[in-house]
Amino acid sequence: MTRIAIRVSIAALIGLGVSITTFSILIWLGYEQALTSGEPIQFFTRDIYQFENEVGVANQNQMAILGAGFMGIAILVGEIGARLKQK
């Protein structure tokens, strides 16, 4: 039981790292264009960052949903890998 908890925790941390890195890179790459055009920065079809009155505002709800998805995928991949390794 402890091994499973540790394995899931490590996979969740990896997913969290991937989501933070992805959002940081997307915002870094799209910042200047979003500032000049007024268009929000998007990941797939979800707005994750936009400017209101020249002040950057993160859409935390969308980022949380996408981050949870990244964490879930990381946990799923980790568990599948662990099951295949056992066989």
GICORRA-V612642 format. One record per pair of residues at least 24 apart in sequence whose C-alpha atoms are under 6 Angstrom apart, sorted by the first residue. I is the first residue (numbers start at 1). J is the second residue. Records with the same first field share a line. If there is no record, write none. Layout:
I = J / J
//
This chain:
8 = 75
11 = 74 / 75
12 = 71 / 75
15 = 70 / 71 / 74
16 = 71
19 = 67
//
